[in-house]
Amino acid sequence: MNTSSKLETMEEVQLSHEEIKRYGRHLIMPEVGLDGQKNLKAASVLLVGAGGLGSPLALYLAAAGVGTIGLVDYDVVEYSNLQRQVLHSTQDVGRPKLLSARERIHGMNPHVDVRAHETQLTSENALEILKDYDVIADGTDNFPTRYLVNDACVLLKKPNVYGSIFRFEGQASVFYAEEGPCYRCLYSEPPPPGLVPSCAEGGVLGILPGIIGTIQAAETIKLILGIGEPLIGKLLLLDVLKMQFRELKLRKNPECLICGEHPTIQKLIDYEAFCGITPQPENGTEQNKFEIATSALKEQLDRGADVFILDVREPHEYEIVNMGGYLIPLNDLPKRVHELDSSRDIVVHCHHGPRSARAVAFLQQMGFRKVKNLVGGIDQWAASIDPTLPRY
């Protein structure tokens, strides 16, 4: 994609003397030069997420002189973010991410127009939010939003600069259906719910989003300037333990449901349903009978109820914090299920709830009927019941 041809038709953009001094190392490069720097100033980029990937994206795009940076996020800064989300500082804990992000970006470059969209990106608002930006950079960490961003970009004919991270591995690509494959061409169907753990469950090396996010920033700048070879039709894989990069060739899928020869997706759909994620029911409903809130468990324990607490996290997590429960890691549960008494009331927990939900489903299949998943896991227990416990 060459957005410069579009940007050159816009009203002439001027650089101040201070901007010329600021961008001097760009201006002396013939691949950028004065016209290229003006194109950067005229460009607009939307970052979906102001977290691990959005942080280096925002900082380096602002430093490079991208004139308009949009941010979509509705979360607040937490201590667990600070290990990798360098847009935010310790003083920002508890504040909306968009506030600290705006301050950090303006501190980096006061010439940047920061547009904050403090909302969850949905099928109802995505097209309206994305339509005014030249490039979309996806820094999300969940499959429904990734498919949403992809489909919105295809419908709006915009490039999607993609990045993802998990533990020690990262991916980057440019999905642009006008010139190559889209995200659906690579992943036509999402994985089953709960099969792929999130970074909150599996962890992520703090430096990894810095590397992948910086690659996304480089790809974004190349698209704006119309230089080099963007990662269109290519998937870049990184293993930081080996410090090894691999590149896979991607092909456009002629049967892709949104960018193929006979597309059937003409508008944005329900992406939660598409990814098999159902809304959480209200407490007390029939659907919720295999779940228990932290407050309800506290009441049972306070009155001396005989409740068996099963912890399905890993041993190293148990060492960080525990409720004194019986530890059987989720992957070991099938071969150690004989250690459990199906006649007892069992409450299963993990860190946030997904792994224990899978454990409860497995135990149900094995004939356990008095088993429940602790909603929010030990993290919610520490937050709402026992604040003396550390949170990670």
Secondary structure, 3 states (H helix, E strand, C coil): CCCHHHHCCCCCCCCCHHHHHHCHHHHCCCCCHHHHHHHHHHCEEEEECCCCCHHHHHHHHHHHCCCEEEEECCCECCHHHCCCCCCCCHHHCCCEHHHHHHHHHHHHCCCCEEEEECCCCCCCCHHHHHCCCCEEEECCCCHHHHHHHHHHHHHHCCCEEEEEEEECEEEEEEECCCCCCCHHHHCCCCCCCCCCCCHHHHCECCCHHHHHHHHHHHHHHHHHHCCCCCCECEEEEEECCCCEEEEEECCCCCCCCCCCCCCCCCCCCCHHHHCCCCCCCCCCCHHHCCEECHHHHHHHHHCCCCEEEEECCCHHHHHHCCCCCEECCHHHHHHHHHHCCCCCEEEEECCCCHHHHHHHHHHHHCCCCCEEEECCHHHHHHHHCCCCCCCC
